[in-house]
Amino acid sequence: MIPQPSPLRSPLPPPLAAGHLHEIHADADGWAAALGFVLAAVTGTQSPKAPPIVLVRTTKTRQGLQPCGAGWAQLGFDSRRLVVVEAPDSLALLRAGLDAARCPGLAAVVLETWGPLPDYDLTASRRLVLAAERSGALVIMLRGDAPPRASAAQTRWHIAPAPSIALAGQAPGHAALTATLQRQRGGASGLSWLLHRDGWQGGFHDPASSTEIKPAPLSGAVVPFPALRAGETHRAA
Protein backbone atom coordinates (compact mmCIF):
# COMPACT_ATOMS: atom_id res chain seq x y z
CA MET A 1 0.00 0.00 0.00
CA ILE A 2 1.16 3.50 -0.80
CA PRO A 3 1.27 5.61 2.39
CA GLN A 4 -0.98 8.62 2.32
CA PRO A 5 0.65 11.97 3.07
CA SER A 6 -0.32 13.53 6.35
CA PRO A 7 -2.07 16.92 6.23
CA LEU A 8 0.33 19.85 6.20
CA ARG A 9 0.42 21.82 9.41
CA SER A 10 0.50 25.58 8.94
CA PRO A 11 2.76 27.70 11.17
CA LEU A 12 -0.31 29.14 12.90
CA PRO A 13 -3.62 27.50 13.80
CA PRO A 14 -6.62 28.38 11.65
CA PRO A 15 -8.43 31.45 12.91
CA LEU A 16 -11.74 31.06 14.69
CA ALA A 17 -14.15 31.99 11.92
CA ALA A 18 -16.87 34.53 12.61
CA GLY A 19 -20.46 33.42 12.18
CA HIS A 20 -19.72 30.08 13.85
CA LEU A 21 -19.65 28.46 17.28
CA HIS A 22 -16.30 27.28 18.64
CA GLU A 23 -15.46 25.36 21.81
CA ILE A 24 -12.31 25.98 23.86
CA HIS A 25 -11.53 23.39 26.56
CA ALA A 26 -8.94 23.68 29.33
CA ASP A 27 -8.04 21.98 32.59
CA ALA A 28 -7.64 23.79 35.89
CA ASP A 29 -3.95 24.57 35.33
CA GLY A 30 -4.61 25.79 31.79
CA TRP A 31 -7.48 28.16 32.50
CA ALA A 32 -5.41 31.35 32.27
CA ALA A 33 -3.78 30.12 29.03
CA ALA A 34 -7.22 29.42 27.55
CA LEU A 35 -8.40 32.92 28.46
CA GLY A 36 -5.36 34.38 26.73
CA PHE A 37 -5.98 32.26 23.62
CA VAL A 38 -9.61 33.39 23.48
CA LEU A 39 -8.75 37.08 23.94
CA ALA A 40 -6.20 36.88 21.14
CA ALA A 41 -8.80 35.20 18.92
CA VAL A 42 -11.53 37.78 19.46
CA THR A 43 -9.32 40.89 19.30
CA GLY A 44 -9.50 41.42 15.54
CA THR A 45 -9.23 44.99 14.30
CA GLN A 46 -8.45 47.59 16.95
CA SER A 47 -10.00 50.98 16.38
CA PRO A 48 -12.21 53.41 18.31
CA LYS A 49 -15.18 52.14 16.31
CA ALA A 50 -14.38 48.43 16.67
CA PRO A 51 -17.47 46.35 17.57
CA PRO A 52 -17.94 45.40 21.22
CA ILE A 53 -17.22 41.97 22.68
CA VAL A 54 -19.57 40.38 25.23
CA LEU A 55 -18.23 38.13 27.98
CA VAL A 56 -20.93 36.12 29.78
CA ARG A 57 -19.95 34.43 33.04
CA THR A 58 -21.53 33.24 36.26
CA THR A 59 -21.13 35.03 39.56
CA LYS A 60 -19.04 32.10 40.82
CA THR A 61 -15.97 32.59 38.67
CA ARG A 62 -13.32 29.88 38.62
CA GLN A 63 -10.42 30.72 40.97
CA GLY A 64 -11.62 34.31 41.21
CA LEU A 65 -10.10 35.26 37.84
CA GLN A 66 -11.34 38.75 37.04
CA PRO A 67 -10.90 40.92 33.93
CA CYS A 68 -7.72 43.00 34.13
CA GLY A 69 -7.40 45.79 31.58
CA ALA A 70 -3.63 46.21 32.01
CA GLY A 71 -2.98 42.50 31.55
CA TRP A 72 -5.30 42.18 28.59
CA ALA A 73 -3.66 45.18 26.92
CA GLN A 74 -0.44 43.14 26.76
CA LEU A 75 -2.32 40.67 24.57
CA GLY A 76 -3.33 43.48 22.23
CA PHE A 77 -6.89 43.59 23.59
CA ASP A 78 -8.68 46.90 24.15
CA SER A 79 -10.73 46.40 27.32
CA ARG A 80 -12.94 49.37 26.41
CA ARG A 81 -14.66 47.08 23.92
CA LEU A 82 -15.58 44.58 26.61
CA VAL A 83 -19.10 44.16 28.01
CA VAL A 84 -19.25 41.76 30.99
CA VAL A 85 -22.54 40.04 31.82
CA GLU A 86 -22.79 38.07 35.08
CA ALA A 87 -25.46 35.39 35.30
CA PRO A 88 -26.68 33.73 38.52
CA ASP A 89 -26.46 30.16 37.15
CA SER A 90 -25.57 28.09 34.10
CA LEU A 91 -29.05 28.19 32.57
CA ALA A 92 -29.18 31.98 32.81
CA LEU A 93 -25.67 32.09 31.31
CA LEU A 94 -26.78 30.12 28.25
CA ARG A 95 -29.85 32.30 27.81
CA ALA A 96 -27.84 35.51 28.09
CA GLY A 97 -25.22 34.15 25.68
CA LEU A 98 -27.90 33.21 23.16
CA ASP A 99 -29.52 36.65 23.37
CA ALA A 100 -26.13 38.29 22.86
CA ALA A 101 -25.28 36.01 19.93
CA ARG A 102 -28.49 37.09 18.22
CA CYS A 103 -27.56 40.78 18.44
CA PRO A 104 -26.17 42.32 15.26
CA GLY A 105 -23.12 44.52 15.48
CA LEU A 106 -21.12 42.45 17.98
CA ALA A 107 -17.64 41.20 17.18
CA ALA A 108 -17.76 38.20 19.50
CA VAL A 109 -19.67 36.55 22.33
CA VAL A 110 -17.72 34.46 24.86
CA LEU A 111 -19.49 32.19 27.33
CA GLU A 112 -17.15 31.41 30.22
CA THR A 113 -18.23 28.15 31.88
CA TRP A 114 -16.83 25.70 34.39
CA GLY A 115 -17.75 22.10 35.09
CA PRO A 116 -20.12 19.66 33.37
CA LEU A 117 -22.77 22.27 32.39
CA PRO A 118 -25.64 19.78 31.81
CA ASP A 119 -27.83 22.46 30.21
CA TYR A 120 -25.36 22.72 27.33
CA ASP A 121 -26.49 19.93 25.03
CA LEU A 122 -26.78 19.39 21.28
CA THR A 123 -29.96 21.47 21.11
CA ALA A 124 -28.42 24.38 23.01
CA SER A 125 -25.34 24.33 20.77
CA ARG A 126 -27.50 24.34 17.63
CA ARG A 127 -29.32 27.41 18.87
CA LEU A 128 -26.00 29.18 19.33
CA VAL A 129 -24.90 28.08 15.84
CA LEU A 130 -28.06 29.50 14.24
CA ALA A 131 -27.68 32.74 16.17
CA ALA A 132 -24.04 33.09 15.08
CA GLU A 133 -24.89 32.40 11.44
CA ARG A 134 -27.60 35.07 11.43
CA SER A 135 -25.71 37.79 13.29
CA GLY A 136 -22.25 36.99 11.92
CA ALA A 137 -20.69 37.12 15.40
CA LEU A 138 -17.89 34.89 16.61
CA VAL A 139 -19.36 32.75 19.42
CA ILE A 140 -17.04 30.86 21.78
CA MET A 141 -17.90 28.37 24.51
CA LEU A 142 -14.99 28.51 26.95
CA ARG A 143 -15.24 25.29 28.98
CA GLY A 144 -13.12 24.59 32.02
CA ASP A 145 -12.68 21.16 33.59
CA ALA A 146 -15.38 19.68 31.37
CA PRO A 147 -15.29 16.55 29.18
CA PRO A 148 -16.17 17.09 25.50
CA ARG A 149 -19.81 16.54 24.63
CA ALA A 150 -21.71 16.16 21.37
CA SER A 151 -22.35 19.61 19.93
CA ALA A 152 -22.80 21.47 16.67
CA ALA A 153 -19.66 23.58 17.14
CA GLN A 154 -17.50 24.24 14.10
CA THR A 155 -14.27 23.51 15.98
CA ARG A 156 -13.22 22.13 19.36
CA TRP A 157 -9.87 23.08 20.92
CA HIS A 158 -7.91 22.09 23.98
CA ILE A 159 -5.52 24.67 25.44
CA ALA A 160 -2.73 23.83 27.89
CA PRO A 161 0.18 25.87 29.30
CA ALA A 162 3.67 25.21 27.92
CA PRO A 163 7.23 26.08 28.99
CA SER A 164 8.41 29.44 27.71
CA ILE A 165 11.64 30.15 25.85
CA ALA A 166 14.14 32.20 27.86
CA LEU A 167 15.01 35.62 26.50
CA ALA A 168 18.50 37.12 26.24
CA GLY A 169 20.47 36.89 29.46
CA GLN A 170 18.26 34.01 30.62
CA ALA A 171 15.43 36.42 31.36
CA PRO A 172 12.00 34.82 31.78
CA GLY A 173 10.32 34.29 28.42
CA HIS A 174 6.83 35.21 27.30
CA ALA A 175 3.84 33.07 28.21
CA ALA A 176 3.45 29.96 26.06
CA LEU A 177 0.65 27.50 25.38
CA THR A 178 -0.19 24.43 23.34
CA ALA A 179 -3.30 24.65 21.14
CA THR A 180 -4.72 21.31 19.96
CA LEU A 181 -7.46 21.22 17.35
CA GLN A 182 -9.45 18.19 18.48
CA ARG A 183 -12.32 18.49 16.02
CA GLN A 184 -13.14 20.52 12.93
CA ARG A 185 -16.20 20.15 10.73
CA GLY A 186 -15.09 19.47 7.17
CA GLY A 187 -11.39 19.83 7.95
CA ALA A 188 -8.32 18.23 9.49
CA SER A 189 -8.18 17.66 13.23
CA GLY A 190 -5.77 16.24 15.79
CA LEU A 191 -3.17 18.95 15.07
CA SER A 192 -1.24 20.88 17.72
CA TRP A 193 0.65 24.17 17.77
CA LEU A 194 3.15 25.56 20.28
CA LEU A 195 2.43 29.27 20.58
CA HIS A 196 4.22 32.03 22.46
CA ARG A 197 2.85 35.42 23.34
CA ASP A 198 4.11 38.17 21.07
CA GLY A 199 5.72 40.69 23.39
CA TRP A 200 5.75 43.42 20.75
CA GLN A 201 2.53 43.21 18.77
CA GLY A 202 0.27 41.22 21.09
CA GLY A 203 -1.42 37.91 20.40
CA PHE A 204 0.43 34.62 19.98
CA HIS A 205 2.91 33.34 17.39
CA ASP A 206 4.88 30.24 16.49
CA PRO A 207 8.49 30.88 17.60
CA ALA A 208 9.84 28.49 14.94
CA SER A 209 8.50 30.59 12.05
CA SER A 210 7.96 33.97 13.66
CA THR A 211 8.67 37.23 11.86
CA GLU A 212 8.37 39.15 15.09
CA ILE A 213 10.27 42.42 14.94
CA LYS A 214 12.86 42.53 17.69
CA PRO A 215 15.18 45.39 18.68
CA ALA A 216 18.70 45.18 17.31
CA PRO A 217 21.23 43.79 19.80
CA LEU A 218 23.61 46.19 21.49
CA SER A 219 26.91 46.51 19.64
CA GLY A 220 29.00 46.49 22.80
CA ALA A 221 31.07 49.45 21.63
CA VAL A 222 32.32 51.89 24.28
CA VAL A 223 32.35 55.57 23.33
CA PRO A 224 34.78 57.73 25.37
CA PHE A 225 33.73 61.17 26.46
CA PRO A 226 35.43 63.83 28.62
CA ALA A 227 34.45 64.15 32.24
CA LEU A 228 33.93 67.93 31.83
CA ARG A 229 32.44 69.83 28.95
CA ALA A 230 34.47 72.55 27.26
CA GLY A 231 34.35 75.81 29.19
CA GLU A 232 33.14 74.17 32.42
CA THR A 233 35.08 74.14 35.66
CA HIS A 234 34.77 71.58 38.36
CA ARG A 235 32.95 72.74 41.45
CA ALA A 236 32.91 70.88 44.70
CA ALA A 237 29.52 69.92 45.96
Secondary structure as GFF3:
##gff-version 3
##sequence-region A 1 237
A	DSSP	beta_strand	21	26	.	.	.	ID=ss1
A	DSSP	three_ten_helix	28	30	.	.	.	ID=ss2
A	DSSP	alpha_helix	31	43	.	.	.	ID=ss3
A	DSSP	beta_strand	53	58	.	.	.	ID=ss4
A	DSSP	three_ten_helix	62	64	.	.	.	ID=ss5
A	DSSP	alpha_helix	69	73	.	.	.	ID=ss6
A	DSSP	three_ten_helix	79	81	.	.	.	ID=ss7
A	DSSP	beta_strand	82	87	.	.	.	ID=ss8
A	DSSP	alpha_helix	90	101	.	.	.	ID=ss9
A	DSSP	beta_strand	108	114	.	.	.	ID=ss10
A	DSSP	alpha_helix	122	135	.	.	.	ID=ss11
A	DSSP	beta_strand	138	144	.	.	.	ID=ss12
A	DSSP	beta_strand	155	162	.	.	.	ID=ss13
A	DSSP	three_ten_helix	168	170	.	.	.	ID=ss14
A	DSSP	beta_strand	176	184	.	.	.	ID=ss15
A	DSSP	beta_strand	191	197	.	.	.	ID=ss16
A	DSSP	beta_strand	204	205	.	.	.	ID=ss17
###
